[in-house]
Amino acid sequence: MRGKLIVLEGTDGSGKATQAGLLLAYLAARGVFCREIDFPRYGSPFAEPANLYLHGALGGKPGDVNACAASVMFAVDRFASYKEDWGTFYESGGVVVANRYTTSNAVHQASKLPEGERREFLDWLFDLEYRRLGLPEPDLVLYLDMPTEAANRLMRRREAETNTSADIHERDGDYLRLCRECAGEIARAQGWAVVNCAAGGLPRTPEDIHREVAAVVSECLSR
């Protein structure tokens, strides 16, 4: 019996990792058989092409690698992770919470294309990952919508606190704004649950966002 796949999606700096952690704790406290997955899997050889892309080895700007080529890099890591790691858990009825998934390819790579070419790309992408590679489709996608300016401030603070450097996506403000615009279109077309992560231009607290996330997930799991 297959389990459930819950995806937390959003542009960089939207708080996906924080919300994944809060959601896992919430589910575990209620006795739900659950675990988290996170992409890309830095340190895995299957994620190395995506790592090289994100850190500028293939070009210093996101557009230096075309949408299909970049998507394949991330898809290979996802396929390997399913076979190596979480597929058996999911197939045995477990609830999987994903911090990014195929949906990230949709958001980040479709934004590289003219608006008139995005539908064809998304059809290709979902066919590649969900049908040809055989990855499970999400039961629920929660899109964490954070204004780009607020997300940028949060990313810069995170870099300072963790002594890390931004990747080519994270340091390109114009690209992130375009990703957010594209994500809004995709969320509406795909029926994703949109969680507004700011009020009056200021980020909501993680706990406030979590309450909304938990309510939507609980409804999904009850079906």
Secondary structure, 3 states (H helix, E strand, C coil): CCCEEEEEECCCCCCHHHHHHHHHHHHHHCCCCEEEEECCCCCCHHHHHHHHHHCCCCCCCHHHCCHHHHHHHHHHHHHHHHHHHHHHHHHCCCEEEEECCHHHHHHHHHCCCCHHHHHHHHHHHHHHHHHHCCCCCCCEEEEEECCHHHHHHHHHHHHHHHCCCCCCCCCCHHHHHHHHHHHHHHHHHHCCEEEECEECCEECCHHHHHHHHHHHHHHHHCC
